[in-house]
């Protein structure tokens, strides 16, 4: 039977008693009033109707009350799963109530013996248990089982994020969940970030009681969604006591056993939990003295029992968290290392760069890794997180062999699954590192606070989509990706291509700072001749290429690989060293020359087919120019478009300029990106501030009076910016100097109408005019990235002031992590937003974790789809 559904929204219910009735003498109203008080008939001696609300006089004539029943005016929706099934009310306006756990889900066959599906204890000595969702009687059976096993104290943690309600059935209460008609097998997630699962469950119960009042105390539910035999089933609802919410099922039986406690800790189906979820777990630990190192050793530690729907994925994650905690509580002597060695000999090694880098930088990194792997091995009866990473990666790699059949959607799906499973594993490593530092001190810092103090971890995690997961560059020769020319990507707004052979060439007034789009070999020769001629006479030149994407010169024209469906969007190559970019460009060059066939390219005019006879990397292009101009130096410092430069990028730019100026104080600096606009401008502002600190600042005029709409915000005076300014020493002057530098650089590109500060508010204002939700999300993200970049420029200028006395021996990244972090800067950046107009926390992009991801592969947010 099909599962298509029709739904209608009606102001009045469809029950016959509520149809329009225009009989005289008010009989219709009288009949409706009687219907609305049918649940009170057992108390009523008489019912007096009127135009306001019916009045009930009780049998003993001692009580008189008036009923204001608002159910009739509720705007409830109805629908059916198929034309052969009855129409009925829908929960939350669109969902059907489906029995929660199907029989085949109980793989371990423990429902009858233990009371819950897939009930189990982890390997080893730790009192850790997992299970699927029990009924009320099933949970009571679980309690009895724990009592038999000698558990004096137990903590029950439900890790479900979806709402669950329990209908009375015989002498038990059976769990049901609301599900959409498109997929009756899948529970709901991410319903409302502002409402907890408990609040949603209470709302559902209220609706169900209303539906029952309107349908002769009955409601339809579904038990068999495979064959729909004898479906739907009717359940009787006389009062709220016929429906339990999750909290009631777990808490009420605990009154007879006061040593036991219950918590709701929603965990995501995929990916790593949010930081506040880890914080909530830590709060559970804080509230359990018997889980502290200074506990009463005469008492055994409490048992931890985690449950989700079927007791597999999320339960497994909870068990691993519990195992890591017990390792810290009971020490290495109790660590089940032998289990990992004996039972996981065939376990796959996760040789991801992000894991290696994380372990190399974390204190006790290898120990942190071993402990997490031990915990995973203990809890691997039904699910292994490391195997999930490996299997998803294998499927992703297999797409390359059959890419043209499976296409981008399949690749995107498995890329997302691989990244989510990898993220879950990596966050377990990070959480264990947090426990190493905070557990012995009884958690003076929450996990969220600790991560803000160690924001370098967020930077590292943002590279989880590195080239080891990306589709190989050879897909160019397979016709899957296309080569796009620089002329197509870089509009020559400054009209310099005719004279300089490169788009958007410009110079900062009175400074040896130049910017432009990506030049080819001819343009590089023209620019070098221009800078070294008799008039300008630069003998030393440092050329800084800011592109993080792959770039090649083929047949004298510059090209970069792009996805056919998003030609404007760079394909990110997240690498830790520019040398890796050069290696990848060399591989792409060799592949193009070796294929000897016509390739599709996108030029300024249209699509064309080209066969390339010559091809060289940017590095090779500059090797030739160095032989002509010995004073030329070239460096690649990859910078992401639109975003604030990473802390290490500031370090690299500053170090490159210091080294060049040490050799020649009159050195000229050239910056280029793909179009000479966004990244080039940001680097030129950084260079301007650096030169001012070395050579002296120009006289700064008083702030000009700006009489334009949003003048305050055009000047960058956002609340979050001023919050940072108030933290910084002499913050107002530091901000003013940055504003002057932005104005100076902006003067070089007036025809572009582009100003790094003014673009913040102008981009944000475009959100309301967006043609689609996707466009609005992109604009919101972009405005936050522009805002963050502006703040980083202010922070960098403050660093230049404070560290100047030591000749900037401490790098900017060290200063940010050692000084600025302790002043709360990353905590501010972790709630970034336009608080003047909205609540920043309504958007996941306000957080470092999500905002720092490469925006072109931003399948995140994984939960709630809020940007």
N, C-alpha and C positions, 0 to 999 in steps of 0.2 A: 504494500500500500504506500502511496506517495506521502510525502511530508510537506506538501505545499499548504499554506494556510491563508485564509482570508480573515481580515480583521476590520471591524467597523467600530467607530467611536460614537457613543450615543449619550445624549444628555440625560435620558431616562432609561432605566433598564428595559430589557426586552420581555420581561415576564408579562403575561396577559393582564394582570391586575394593575399594571401601570400604563396601559394603553389609553389613548385619549378617549374620554367619555363625556358626552355633552347632554346627558339626561337632566331633566329638570329637577327642581326642589332640592338641589345640592346632594343628590344621592351618590353621584360619582365621587365627590370629595369625601363624603361619609365613608364610602367603601375603601378609599385609599387610606383614610385615617385609621380604619380598623386594621388594615393590612400592616400598617407601620408599627402597630403595637401588639402584634400577634405574640411576641415573646413575653409580654406582660399579662397575658390572659389568665394565667394561673393565679395571679395576685388580685385580679380586678373583680370588684362587685358590680361596678358599672363604669362605662366609658362615655364621657361627654365630649362630643366633637365641637369644634369651633373653627373660625378662620385662621387662628394663630397656630394652635397645636392641641392635640387631644388631651383631656384631663382624665386621669385614672383615679378612682376611689377604690381602695383595697377592700377585701372581703370583711375584715373586722371593723371597717369604717373608721379606723384610727389614723389613716394616712391618705393624703390627697397630693398628687404630684402631676406635673405637666411634662409631656414628652416632646422635646424638640429634636426630631429625627431628620438629620441632614443627608441620609443615604440617598434619598430620591434625587437630590440635585447633583450627586457626584457624577463626574464625567468619566465613567468607566468604559473600557473597550471590550469588545467581544471578538471571537474568532474561532476558527476550526482548523484542524490539521489537514483534513481532506473533505471533499464533498460528501463522503459516506459517513463521516463522524459528526456528532452534534456540535452546534455552536454553543460557546459558553464564555464566561468572563475570563479575561487574561490578567495575570499578575503583573503589576508595574506597567500596565498598559499594553504589554506585548508578549508575555512569556507564559508557557505552559508548565504545570507542576509535574515533574517526572521523578519516579522512584530513584533514589540516589545511587545505590550500589546494586549492580546486576550480579547474578550468581556466579558467572564465569570469572568475575574479577577476583574472587577469593582463591588465588592460586595455591596458597598453603592449606586451604580447607580447614580453617580454624574458627569459623563462625559458630558452629555448634559446640565445639569443645572449649573455646575460650571466650566466646561472646562477640568477637569482632573479626572481620576479614583480615587475613594476612598478619595475625598477631604473632610477634616474634621477639626474642631477646637477642641482642647483638652478641657476636663472638667475644670471648674473653670474660673478665670478671666484673666489668662495669655494669651497674644496674640500669641499663638502658633498654627501653622497649618501644616498639613501633606497631602501629595497627591502622586499619582502615576505619571507616565511620561505623560505629555501633549504633544499634537502637538503644532506647532507654534501658530495657531489660538486659540487653547485651552489655552495656556499660556496667550495670550492677554485677554481671557475671565476671567482667574484667576485674572489678574491685575484689571480688571473692578470690579470684585467681592470684592476685598480688598478695592478698592476705595469707593464702596458703603458702606462697613462696617466701613469706617472712618479711615483706616490705612494710616497715613501720611508718615510713613517711614517703609520700609520692607526690610528684608534681605533674599534672596532666596539662599538656600544651596542644591545643588544637591549632594547626597551622593552615587552616582553610581561609582563603580570602573571599570565597563566594558565599552567599547567604544560603542557609539550610534551615528548614522548618520540619517539624515532626508531627505527623497526624496520628491521632488515636486509632489503633487497630487491635481489636480484642483487648487483651490486657497489656498491650505494649504501645510504644510510640515509634513509628517507622519514619526514617528521614526521607525527605523529598527536596528537590532543588528546582528553581525556575530555570527554564532553558528556552532558547530561541527556536523559532520554527525552522530556520535554515539548518540548524544542527542540533537535533534533539539529544545527541550523545555527548555534547560538550557543555560543561558548566559555565556560568557567567563569571567574568572577571572584569575588574576595572570599571565597576558600575558608577561609582561616585567617590572621588577622593575626599570629599568633604564629609561624607557619612561613613561611619564604621559599619562592618558587617552586622554587628549586633543591632544597630539602628535600622538598617535595611530589613533585617529579619522582623523587627517589631512592626515596621510599616507593612510588610507582607502579611503578617498575622492580622493586622487591622483590616486590610483589604479583604482577606479571606473571610473574616467574620461578617463584613458588609455583604460580600457576595452570597454567603449562606442565608442571610436575612432576606435577600432578594430572590432566593431560589429554593424556598421551602427547606432551609437549613441543610442544603447539600451543595457539594462542590465536586467538580470532575478532576481526577488525577490520572496519570498514565503509568502503568507498570511494565507493559510489554511494548517497547518502541521498535522492536524488530519486525514482528508480525501483526501487531495490534489486535491480537485475539482477545475478544471480550473487552475491548477498550472503547471509551475511557471507563474507569472505575469511579463509583460515587462514594464519597466519604461524608459522614454526617458531622456537622459542626453546630453545636447548640450554644457554645460559649467559647471564650478564649482558652479555657482549660482543656479544650479538645485539641489544641494546637500548642506545641512546645517550641521554643526557640533553643538554639544550641546551648546557651548559657544555662538554661533551666535543666537540660538533660545532664549536663556535667556537674553543675553546682549542687542541685538538690540532694543527690545521694551522698554528697560529701559531708552533710550535716551530722551523719552518724559516725564519721571518721574525721575528726577535726585536724588530724595531722596531714591530711591530704589537701592539695590546693589545685586550682584550675586557672589557666590563662589562655587568652586567644592571641596568637602570634601569627598573623597572616603572612605566608610566604608565597612568592610568585611561582607560577607553573614553570616558567623558563627564566634563565638568567639569574643574576645575583640579587638578593634582597636589597632594598633601599637602606641607607645608613640608619634611618630612624627605626627600622625593623631590628637591626643589630643592637641599637640603643635599647629597644624594648626588651630584647633578650638579656642584655646586661642588667637591666633593672630587675628582671626576675631573679638573676643571680644575687643582686644586692639585697633582695628581700628574703633571701634564703641563707640564714647564718650557717647552716650546716654544709654549705658549699664553699665557705671561706677557708683559707689556709689555717686560720686560728680557731677552727671549729672544735667542738667537743669530740675528741677522738674516741671516746667510749661509745659513741653512737654511730651507727652506720650512716653513710651519706644517703640522701633521699634518692628514690628511683625517679627517673625522668621517662615519661611516656609521651610520645609524639603521635599524632593522628592526623591524617588527611582523608580524602575520599576513599581510596583503595589501599592506602598505606605504602605507596611506592615512592614516587619522585620527591614530593615535598617532605614526606615523613623521613625519607632517606637523608635529605639535607639537614633536617632537625636532629637526627641521630648523630650525624657527623659533628655538628656543633656541640652536642652533648658529650661525645667521645673526646673532643679536643679539650673541653672544660675539665672532664674527669682526669685527663692526663695531667693537667696543671694542678689539680687537687691532690691526686694520689702519687704523682711523681713518676719518674722514668722507670722505677722498679716494677711498676704495674703495667708498663707499656707493653702491648701485645705485639712486639716487633716480630717475634717468631711466627705469628699468624700471617703477617704480611709475606714473610719469606717462604713459608710453606704453602700458602694458599694462593698466592698471586705471582707465581713464577713466570707465568705467561703474560703478566700485565704489561700494557703498552707504555713506553716512555714518552712523555709529552715534551718533545724538544722544540718548544716555542721560544722565540727570542724574548718575549715579554716575561716569561717565567725565569729564564736565565738572568736577565737584567734585574728583576725584582729580588731574586735570591742573592745576587751579588751585592746588592745595596742594603738589604735588611740585616740588622744585627742577628747573629745566629741563624743566618738564612738557610743553611743546609738542614739544621735541626728543625726549623720551622717547616720545611718541606717534608722531611721524614715523618714528623708527627702527623701532619695532615694526611699523608699517604697511609700511615698506620690506621688512622681513624676511618678512612674510606674503606680499607680492607676489612675492618671490623664490621662495617655496616653494609657489606656488598652482597648480602643474600639475594636481594631482589633487584638491585640497581647499583651500577658502578659509575660514578661521575666521570672518572678518567676514561673509561671505555666509551662513554657517550661523546666525549670530545674527539677521541680518535676516530670513532665510527662516522661522525658527522664530517670530519675533515676528509676521510677517505671518499665519502660520497661527493663532497665538493670537488675533490681532485678528479674524480671519475667523470664529472660533467665535461671537462676539457676534451675527453675522447668522443663525446656525443653532444657537443655544445649546440650545434646547429639544429638538432632535433629538440633538445630540451629547452634551450633558450635562456633569456635573461631572468625570467621569473623563477625558474628552477634554481639557477645559480644563486639568485638573491635569497631564496628560501634556505638553501643549505649553508650559505654564507652566514645568514642570521642565526641559524641553529648552532653552527660551529662557534660563532662568537659568543652566543649566550651560554653554551655549556663551558667554554673556556673562561668566560667571565665568572661563572659560578665557582669554578675551581680556584681561580686567582684570588677571588675575594675570601675564600677560606684561608688561603695563605696569609692574606693581609690581616684577617681577623685573628689568626693565631699569633702573628707578630704583635698585634695589639695586646693580646692576653699576656704575652711574655713580659711586656713592659708594665701593664696596668693591673693585672691580677694580683701580684704580690702586694700592691699598694691599695687594694680594695677599690679599684676603679675611681681614682680622682677625676679622670676625664672620661667623657662618653666616647663611643667609637667615632661619632661625627666630629667631635672636637679634636680628637687625636688625628683624624685624617686631615683636617684643616691645618693642623700643626705639621703635618707631613705631606703637604700638597704635591710634592714630587711624585708621590704614588699615583695621583690622578693623571699627571703628565705621562707617566709610564703606561697606565692602563689605556690611555687614549690611542696607543699604538697597537692595540690588539688586532686591528685589521691590517696588519703589515703585509708586505709583499709576499710573505710565506703563505697567505691565504688568498691573495689576489690572482685573477686570471692572468696567465703569462703573456708577456709582450708578443710572443709568436703568433697570438691570435690576429695580429695585423695581417700577416701573410695568409691566414685562413679566411680572411674576409669578414671577421666577426667584429673587429674594431676598425676604425678608419683613421687616416692621417688628415689632420686639419691644419691648414696653413696659417702662419702668423698674420697675414693680411686679412684673413677672415676674422680672426680673434681680436685684432688690435685696430680699432678705428683711429685714424690719424686726426684727432681733434685739434692738434696744434699745427697742423699743416707743415710738418717738417720733413716728410718723406721725400719730397722732390729735391730738396737741397742736401739733406743729410743721409738720405737713403734708409731712414728708420723713422718709425712713427713716434710722435710725442717727445722729441728731444727738447731738453730745457736745462736751464742753469739757475741755481739760487743766487740772487743778487749779491754781488760783492764777495762771493765765496766760490772756492774751486770744487763745487758740488754739482754733479750733472745726473740727469735721469732720462730714461728712454724705454721704449718697448724692446722686445727681443730682436737684435740685429742679426743679419746673415753676414757672411764673410766680407762681402762688398761693403756693407754698412760699417762694420768694425774698422775696415781700412780707412773709410772716409772720416769717421769720428776721430780716429787716432791722428790722422793728418791734420784735422781741425785743431785738436788740442795741442799738438806739438809744433804748430806753425809759428812764425816769427812773432805774431801778435800775442798769442797766449803763452807759448814757450814752456809748456809743462814737460819737464824731463822725467818725472816720476809719476806714474799713474797706477792706481789700484782699481781694478774692475771687479765689481761684486755682482754676481748673478744670483737673483733671489728665487728662481723658479724651483719648486719642489716636484714638478711633473717632468716626465721624460721629454727631451727636445732633441731633434736631429736636423741637420742641414742636408737636403737631398736635391740634387740638380740645382744647387745654388739658392734654394728656397727653404725657409724654416718650417718644420712640421712638428706636431705633437699628437700622440694617440688619444682618441676620444671614443666614447660609446656612441653608436649611431643615434640613439634616441635623445642624447643630451650633449650636443656638440659644444655648448657654452661651458659645460662643467668639467673641470680638470679631473683626471683619474689620479687620486692621491697615491703616492708611494711613500709610506711611512717608514723611513730609514733613520738609523741613529748616526750615520756618517755620510757626508757627500760622496765619498769614494764609492759607496754602494750604488748611488745614482749613475756614476760614470760607468760602472760595470754593467748595469742594466741597459744603459744607452748603447754600449758597445755590443751587447748581445742582440739588441734590436737592430742595430746597423748591419751586423753580420747576417741576420735572418733576412733582412730586406734585400741585401745584395746577393745572397745565396739563392733566393727563391726564383729570380729571373722570370718574373711574370708581371702582368699588368695589375696594379693595385688601385683601389678606389681612393681618391683624395677629395677633400673639400677645399676649394680655393675661394678667393674673394668673389669670383663670379658665380661659379656653380660646381656641381659634381663633375669630376673628370677621372679618366683612367690614365695612369702614368706608369711607365717603367723606368726605374731609377738606375742610372749608370754610375753616378757618384753619390757618396753618402759619407758624412763625417759627424762626429759628436761635437758638442760645444768646446770640450776640452781640447780636441784636436784642432779646432778652428783657431783657438787662442795660442796654441803652440806655434803655429806659423806666424802669427802677428808678433810674438815675442822675438822671433828672429829678425823681424824688421824694426821693431821698437824695443830695444833692450830694457828700457825703463818701465815696461808694462808688466804688472803682476795681475794674476787672475785668481779669484776664489769663488767657490760655490757655497752660498749660505742659504739653504732652503727655508723659505718662509711661506706659511699658509696664507692664502688669499682671504681678505676681509677680517681675519682674526687678529687679536693681539699677538705679537711675536712671543714665542716661548722664552722663558728666562734665559735658556742657553743661547738663543739667537742674539739677545742683547749682549751676552758675553762675547760671542764670536765677532759681532760687528765692532764692539769697543776694542777688543784685542787687535783686530785687523787694522783699525785706524791708528791705534797707539804704536803698533810696530812700524807702520808705514811712515808716520810722522816722526818717529825716532830716527829714521834714515834720512828723511827729507821733510822739513817743516812745511815746504810748499807743495807737498804731494796733492794731486788732484784725485777725486773720488768719483767713480761712475757707478750708478745703480741701474739695474734693469730687471723687469719682470716680463710677463707675456705681453702686456699692453702699456707699460710705463705709468700706470695709474695708481692702483691701490697699494700694492706692496712696495713699489718704488717710492711712493710718497712717504709711507711710514718710515722706511729706512733713511730717507733724506732728512726727515725731522729728527730722528735719532742722531744722525751725523751732525746736524746743525747744533743740537744741544751739546754734543761732545766737543765740537770745535769751539763753541762759546766758553765752555769750562776750561779749555786749554789756552785759548787766545784772548779771552775776555768777552764779557757780555756787551752788546750794544745798549745804548740808553733806552730804557723801556718807558714809553709814554704812559700817562694816566689812562685808565680804562675809558674808552670812548662811550658815549651815550648812544645806544642802539635803539632806534624807534621803529621796530618791526614786530610783527606778531611773534610770540614766543621768544622775545629777545633774551629772556633769562636763560632759556634752554639753548638758544643759538650760541650763547657764551659758555655753554657747558656747565651751568650751575644746577645740575640735577642733585637731588637729595643724596643719592648714594655717592656721587662725586664729592660733595661737600663733607660727607661723613668721613671719607678718606682724607680730605684736606685737613680736617680738624685733628686727625690723628698724627699727621706728619709735622715735624718741626718746621716752623716758618712755612706752613703749607700754602697759604694764600700767595706768597711770593713765588713759590715753586710752581703753582698752577699758572700764574700770570706769565712766567717765563716760557712755559710750554705753549701757552696761547699765542705768544709773540712768534715763537718758532713755527707754529702751524700757519700763522698769517703770512710769514715771510715765504715759506715754501709754497703756500697756496697762490701767491702772487705770480709764480712762474707758470701757472696752469689755468689762468682765468677762463679761457675758452672752454675748459672742461666742466666748469661750474662744479668743482669738486673740492670740498674742504673737510678734512678728517674730523673736525669737531662739529661743524654744522650739519654734516650728513647724518648725525645721530638722530636728531629730532625729526629731520625731514623723512628719514626712513621709517621711523616709528609712526608718523602721521599717515603714512601710506597704508597702514594695516587696515584702517576702516574702509579704504577704497579698493581693497583687493578683490579681484574677480572670483576667486575661489578660496576655499579653506586652505588648500596647499600653498597658495600664494601668500596668504595671511601668515601661515606658520613660518614660511621662509623669511618674510619681512620681519617678523618678531625676532627670530633667531639672529638675523643680520643686524638689527638695531642693537641687540644686546652685545653682539661681538664688537660693534663699533664703540659702544659705551665702554666695554672692558678695555679695548685698545687705548682709548683716551686716558683711562685711569692708569694703565701701565706706563704710558709716557710720563705721567706725573710722578709715578713711583720711581721711574728711572732717573728723572731729573733730581729727585730727592736723594737718591743713591749717589749720584755724581757729586752733589754738594757735601754729603756726610762722609763719603769715603775718599774725597779728593786729597785730604791731608796725608793719606797713606798711598797716594798714587794709584788708587783703585786696585790694590793688591788682592783684596777680597772681591770675588766676582759678584756680579749682580744676582746670579742665581743663589749663591751662598748667602748674600745679604737678605734676599727675599725669604729664604727658608730659615735663616738663623735670627733675623731681626724683625722683618716685617710680619712674619707669621706670628711671632709672639706678641706683636702689637695688635693682632686681630685683623690684619688685612685680608687674609684668605677667608676668614669667617665672614667678612663683609662681601667678598666676591662670591661666596657660596650662597648668597641671597641677593644676587644682582638683579636689578629690575628698575622699572619706572614707578616707584612707589607714589609719585605725585598723581598717577592716573589709575593705578591698579595694584593689586596685591601681588608682589613678585613671586610668592610661594605658590601661586596658582599655576605656574609654569615650571616644568621640569628643567627647562633651559636656564632657569635662574641658578642652577647648581653647577659647580665645577665639573662634576662627574659626567654630565650630559652635554654641557656647552663645549667642553674641550674635545669631544669626539670629532673626527674628520667629518665635516658637514656633508660631503658628497656621498657618504655611505651611511647616513644617519638614519638607520632603521629605528634607532632610539628616538623617542621614548618607547620603551618596550611595554610600559603599563600606562593605561589611561589615554594614550595618544594626545597628551597635552603638551603643546609647545607655546 
